[in-house]
Amino acid sequence: MIAYCPENYSETKRAIEKAGGKAHIVNIAAGTQEDKKENIV
C-alpha cells in the first residue's frame, strides 16, 4: 500500500502500524521534483 500524505505523515504511519501494517516514511529530495509551471504547453 502507498499512502501519499504531505501533511500528518506521522499520524498516517501510526494508523498503518496500528492496523497491522508496516510503514516507512519517504521524503522526496527537492532536486527531483518537477516544476509544473514549466511543463504547461
PyMOL Python script that loads the backbone (N, CA, C, O; Angstrom):
from pymol import cmd

cmd.read_pdbstr("""\
ATOM      1  N   MET A   1       0.846  -1.175   0.000  1.00  0.00           N
ATOM      2  CA  MET A   1       0.000   0.000   0.000  1.00  0.00           C
ATOM      3  C   MET A   1       0.888   1.233   0.000  1.00  0.00           C
ATOM      4  O   MET A   1       1.912   1.264   0.682  1.00  0.00           O
ATOM      5  N   ILE A   2       0.509   2.228  -0.746  1.00  0.00           N
ATOM      6  CA  ILE A   2       1.204   3.510  -0.755  1.00  0.00           C
ATOM      7  C   ILE A   2       0.205   4.578  -0.310  1.00  0.00           C
ATOM      8  O   ILE A   2      -0.911   4.655  -0.823  1.00  0.00           O
ATOM      9  N   ALA A   3       0.622   5.389   0.641  1.00  0.00           N
ATOM     10  CA  ALA A   3      -0.227   6.479   1.121  1.00  0.00           C
ATOM     11  C   ALA A   3       0.523   7.781   0.902  1.00  0.00           C
ATOM     12  O   ALA A   3       1.589   7.988   1.482  1.00  0.00           O
ATOM     13  N   TYR A   4      -0.022   8.664   0.068  1.00  0.00           N
ATOM     14  CA  TYR A   4       0.573   9.979  -0.151  1.00  0.00           C
ATOM     15  C   TYR A   4      -0.009  10.922   0.882  1.00  0.00           C
ATOM     16  O   TYR A   4      -1.216  11.164   0.901  1.00  0.00           O
ATOM     17  N   CYS A   5       0.838  11.451   1.735  1.00  0.00           N
ATOM     18  CA  CYS A   5       0.340  12.363   2.766  1.00  0.00           C
ATOM     19  C   CYS A   5       1.411  13.404   3.085  1.00  0.00           C
ATOM     20  O   CYS A   5       2.246  13.187   3.964  1.00  0.00           O
ATOM     21  N   PRO A   6       1.391  14.528   2.375  1.00  0.00           N
ATOM     22  CA  PRO A   6       2.394  15.565   2.615  1.00  0.00           C
ATOM     23  C   PRO A   6       2.275  16.202   3.998  1.00  0.00           C
ATOM     24  O   PRO A   6       3.224  16.820   4.480  1.00  0.00           O
ATOM     25  N   GLU A   7       1.136  16.057   4.623  1.00  0.00           N
ATOM     26  CA  GLU A   7       0.918  16.551   5.979  1.00  0.00           C
ATOM     27  C   GLU A   7       0.498  15.381   6.856  1.00  0.00           C
ATOM     28  O   GLU A   7      -0.096  14.421   6.366  1.00  0.00           O
ATOM     29  N   ASN A   8       0.794  15.450   8.121  1.00  0.00           N
ATOM     30  CA  ASN A   8       0.392  14.441   9.106  1.00  0.00           C
ATOM     31  C   ASN A   8       0.910  13.048   8.782  1.00  0.00           C
ATOM     32  O   ASN A   8       0.218  12.061   9.031  1.00  0.00           O
ATOM     33  N   TYR A   9       2.111  12.951   8.232  1.00  0.00           N
ATOM     34  CA  TYR A   9       2.645  11.649   7.863  1.00  0.00           C
ATOM     35  C   TYR A   9       2.899  10.767   9.075  1.00  0.00           C
ATOM     36  O   TYR A   9       2.823   9.544   8.966  1.00  0.00           O
ATOM     37  N   SER A  10       3.198  11.359  10.233  1.00  0.00           N
ATOM     38  CA  SER A  10       3.411  10.557  11.439  1.00  0.00           C
ATOM     39  C   SER A  10       2.119   9.889  11.892  1.00  0.00           C
ATOM     40  O   SER A  10       2.130   8.735  12.319  1.00  0.00           O
ATOM     41  N   GLU A  11       1.007  10.611  11.799  1.00  0.00           N
ATOM     42  CA  GLU A  11      -0.286  10.045  12.168  1.00  0.00           C
ATOM     43  C   GLU A  11      -0.673   8.924  11.215  1.00  0.00           C
ATOM     44  O   GLU A  11      -1.210   7.902  11.640  1.00  0.00           O
ATOM     45  N   THR A  12      -0.403   9.111   9.933  1.00  0.00           N
ATOM     46  CA  THR A  12      -0.702   8.080   8.947  1.00  0.00           C
ATOM     47  C   THR A  12       0.132   6.843   9.206  1.00  0.00           C
ATOM     48  O   THR A  12      -0.371   5.724   9.103  1.00  0.00           O
ATOM     49  N   LYS A  13       1.405   7.027   9.542  1.00  0.00           N
ATOM     50  CA  LYS A  13       2.293   5.903   9.856  1.00  0.00           C
ATOM     51  C   LYS A  13       1.766   5.123  11.062  1.00  0.00           C
ATOM     52  O   LYS A  13       1.731   3.893  11.042  1.00  0.00           O
ATOM     53  N   ARG A  14       1.362   5.835  12.099  1.00  0.00           N
ATOM     54  CA  ARG A  14       0.832   5.160  13.292  1.00  0.00           C
ATOM     55  C   ARG A  14      -0.439   4.382  12.967  1.00  0.00           C
ATOM     56  O   ARG A  14      -0.631   3.275  13.469  1.00  0.00           O
ATOM     57  N   ALA A  15      -1.308   4.948  12.132  1.00  0.00           N
ATOM     58  CA  ALA A  15      -2.560   4.268  11.781  1.00  0.00           C
ATOM     59  C   ALA A  15      -2.288   2.990  10.993  1.00  0.00           C
ATOM     60  O   ALA A  15      -2.943   1.971  11.216  1.00  0.00           O
ATOM     61  N   ILE A  16      -1.327   3.038  10.072  1.00  0.00           N
ATOM     62  CA  ILE A  16      -0.981   1.846   9.292  1.00  0.00           C
ATOM     63  C   ILE A  16      -0.431   0.762  10.210  1.00  0.00           C
ATOM     64  O   ILE A  16      -0.806  -0.405  10.096  1.00  0.00           O
ATOM     65  N   GLU A  17       0.463   1.151  11.124  1.00  0.00           N
ATOM     66  CA  GLU A  17       1.049   0.180  12.045  1.00  0.00           C
ATOM     67  C   GLU A  17       0.012  -0.359  13.021  1.00  0.00           C
ATOM     68  O   GLU A  17       0.070  -1.532  13.390  1.00  0.00           O
ATOM     69  N   LYS A  18      -0.931   0.468  13.445  1.00  0.00           N
ATOM     70  CA  LYS A  18      -1.997   0.020  14.350  1.00  0.00           C
ATOM     71  C   LYS A  18      -2.872  -1.035  13.678  1.00  0.00           C
ATOM     72  O   LYS A  18      -3.379  -1.945  14.334  1.00  0.00           O
ATOM     73  N   ALA A  19      -3.044  -0.902  12.359  1.00  0.00           N
ATOM     74  CA  ALA A  19      -3.851  -1.859  11.597  1.00  0.00           C
ATOM     75  C   ALA A  19      -3.067  -3.125  11.259  1.00  0.00           C
ATOM     76  O   ALA A  19      -3.597  -4.031  10.617  1.00  0.00           O
ATOM     77  N   GLY A  20      -1.803  -3.191  11.691  1.00  0.00           N
ATOM     78  CA  GLY A  20      -1.012  -4.400  11.452  1.00  0.00           C
ATOM     79  C   GLY A  20      -0.051  -4.302  10.283  1.00  0.00           C
ATOM     80  O   GLY A  20       0.624  -5.277   9.951  1.00  0.00           O
ATOM     81  N   GLY A  21       0.018  -3.153   9.663  1.00  0.00           N
ATOM     82  CA  GLY A  21       0.911  -2.985   8.518  1.00  0.00           C
ATOM     83  C   GLY A  21       2.271  -2.466   8.942  1.00  0.00           C
ATOM     84  O   GLY A  21       2.490  -2.122  10.104  1.00  0.00           O
ATOM     85  N   LYS A  22       3.164  -2.415   7.996  1.00  0.00           N
ATOM     86  CA  LYS A  22       4.499  -1.875   8.227  1.00  0.00           C
ATOM     87  C   LYS A  22       4.622  -0.611   7.396  1.00  0.00           C
ATOM     88  O   LYS A  22       4.364  -0.625   6.192  1.00  0.00           O
ATOM     89  N   ALA A  23       5.017   0.489   8.041  1.00  0.00           N
ATOM     90  CA  ALA A  23       5.059   1.785   7.360  1.00  0.00           C
ATOM     91  C   ALA A  23       6.474   2.331   7.309  1.00  0.00           C
ATOM     92  O   ALA A  23       7.262   2.145   8.236  1.00  0.00           O
ATOM     93  N   HIS A  24       6.781   3.004   6.217  1.00  0.00           N
ATOM     94  CA  HIS A  24       8.056   3.690   6.040  1.00  0.00           C
ATOM     95  C   HIS A  24       7.754   5.089   5.522  1.00  0.00           C
ATOM     96  O   HIS A  24       6.899   5.263   4.654  1.00  0.00           O
ATOM     97  N   ILE A  25       8.451   6.078   6.050  1.00  0.00           N
ATOM     98  CA  ILE A  25       8.285   7.454   5.579  1.00  0.00           C
ATOM     99  C   ILE A  25       9.402   7.745   4.589  1.00  0.00           C
ATOM    100  O   ILE A  25      10.580   7.573   4.901  1.00  0.00           O
ATOM    101  N   VAL A  26       9.026   8.189   3.391  1.00  0.00           N
ATOM    102  CA  VAL A  26       9.986   8.501   2.330  1.00  0.00           C
ATOM    103  C   VAL A  26       9.848   9.973   1.999  1.00  0.00           C
ATOM    104  O   VAL A  26       8.746  10.462   1.750  1.00  0.00           O
ATOM    105  N   ASN A  27      10.968  10.677   1.995  1.00  0.00           N
ATOM    106  CA  ASN A  27      10.975  12.096   1.632  1.00  0.00           C
ATOM    107  C   ASN A  27      11.564  12.243   0.242  1.00  0.00           C
ATOM    108  O   ASN A  27      12.553  11.592  -0.095  1.00  0.00           O
ATOM    109  N   ILE A  28      10.951  13.103  -0.565  1.00  0.00           N
ATOM    110  CA  ILE A  28      11.426  13.367  -1.918  1.00  0.00           C
ATOM    111  C   ILE A  28      12.368  14.559  -1.869  1.00  0.00           C
ATOM    112  O   ILE A  28      12.015  15.612  -1.338  1.00  0.00           O
ATOM    113  N   ALA A  29      13.546  14.401  -2.413  1.00  0.00           N
ATOM    114  CA  ALA A  29      14.514  15.492  -2.441  1.00  0.00           C
ATOM    115  C   ALA A  29      14.019  16.608  -3.359  1.00  0.00           C
ATOM    116  O   ALA A  29      13.405  16.337  -4.392  1.00  0.00           O
ATOM    117  N   ALA A  30      14.281  17.838  -2.993  1.00  0.00           N
ATOM    118  CA  ALA A  30      13.790  18.993  -3.763  1.00  0.00           C
ATOM    119  C   ALA A  30      14.279  18.972  -5.207  1.00  0.00           C
ATOM    120  O   ALA A  30      13.542  19.400  -6.095  1.00  0.00           O
ATOM    121  N   GLY A  31      15.471  18.500  -5.475  1.00  0.00           N
ATOM    122  CA  GLY A  31      16.006  18.480  -6.831  1.00  0.00           C
ATOM    123  C   GLY A  31      15.362  17.460  -7.744  1.00  0.00           C
ATOM    124  O   GLY A  31      15.572  17.506  -8.956  1.00  0.00           O
ATOM    125  N   THR A  32      14.572  16.527  -7.190  1.00  0.00           N
ATOM    126  CA  THR A  32      13.937  15.502  -8.010  1.00  0.00           C
ATOM    127  C   THR A  32      12.501  15.851  -8.384  1.00  0.00           C
ATOM    128  O   THR A  32      11.861  15.114  -9.134  1.00  0.00           O
ATOM    129  N   GLN A  33      12.000  16.948  -7.878  1.00  0.00           N
ATOM    130  CA  GLN A  33      10.631  17.354  -8.172  1.00  0.00           C
ATOM    131  C   GLN A  33      10.589  18.201  -9.430  1.00  0.00           C
ATOM    132  O   GLN A  33      11.506  18.980  -9.691  1.00  0.00           O
ATOM    133  N   GLU A  34       9.519  18.048 -10.215  1.00  0.00           N
ATOM    134  CA  GLU A  34       9.358  18.826 -11.434  1.00  0.00           C
ATOM    135  C   GLU A  34       8.606  20.113 -11.132  1.00  0.00           C
ATOM    136  O   GLU A  34       7.715  20.131 -10.284  1.00  0.00           O
ATOM    137  N   ASP A  35       8.959  21.168 -11.813  1.00  0.00           N
ATOM    138  CA  ASP A  35       8.220  22.421 -11.713  1.00  0.00           C
ATOM    139  C   ASP A  35       7.086  22.350 -12.722  1.00  0.00           C
ATOM    140  O   ASP A  35       7.327  22.391 -13.928  1.00  0.00           O
ATOM    141  N   LYS A  36       5.871  22.245 -12.250  1.00  0.00           N
ATOM    142  CA  LYS A  36       4.700  22.049 -13.112  1.00  0.00           C
ATOM    143  C   LYS A  36       4.469  23.244 -14.042  1.00  0.00           C
ATOM    144  O   LYS A  36       3.934  23.056 -15.135  1.00  0.00           O
ATOM    145  N   LYS A  37       4.846  24.454 -13.655  1.00  0.00           N
ATOM    146  CA  LYS A  37       4.628  25.636 -14.496  1.00  0.00           C
ATOM    147  C   LYS A  37       5.430  25.554 -15.783  1.00  0.00           C
ATOM    148  O   LYS A  37       4.978  26.044 -16.818  1.00  0.00           O
ATOM    149  N   GLU A  38       6.621  24.940 -15.743  1.00  0.00           N
ATOM    150  CA  GLU A  38       7.461  24.848 -16.940  1.00  0.00           C
ATOM    151  C   GLU A  38       6.936  23.816 -17.919  1.00  0.00           C
ATOM    152  O   GLU A  38       7.278  23.866 -19.100  1.00  0.00           O
ATOM    153  N   ASN A  39       6.117  22.885 -17.466  1.00  0.00           N
ATOM    154  CA  ASN A  39       5.637  21.804 -18.326  1.00  0.00           C
ATOM    155  C   ASN A  39       4.289  22.103 -18.986  1.00  0.00           C
ATOM    156  O   ASN A  39       3.726  21.232 -19.649  1.00  0.00           O
ATOM    157  N   ILE A  40       3.776  23.290 -18.820  1.00  0.00           N
ATOM    158  CA  ILE A  40       2.487  23.646 -19.443  1.00  0.00           C
ATOM    159  C   ILE A  40       2.727  23.964 -20.918  1.00  0.00           C
ATOM    160  O   ILE A  40       3.622  24.733 -21.266  1.00  0.00           O
ATOM    161  N   VAL A  41       1.905  23.352 -21.777  1.00  0.00           N
ATOM    162  CA  VAL A  41       2.049  23.554 -23.228  1.00  0.00           C
ATOM    163  C   VAL A  41       0.975  24.499 -23.698  1.00  0.00           C
ATOM    164  O   VAL A  41       0.905  24.812 -24.887  1.00  0.00           O
TER     165      VAL A  41
END
""", "prot")
cmd.dss("prot")
cmd.show_as("cartoon", "prot")
cmd.util.cbc("prot")
cmd.orient("prot")
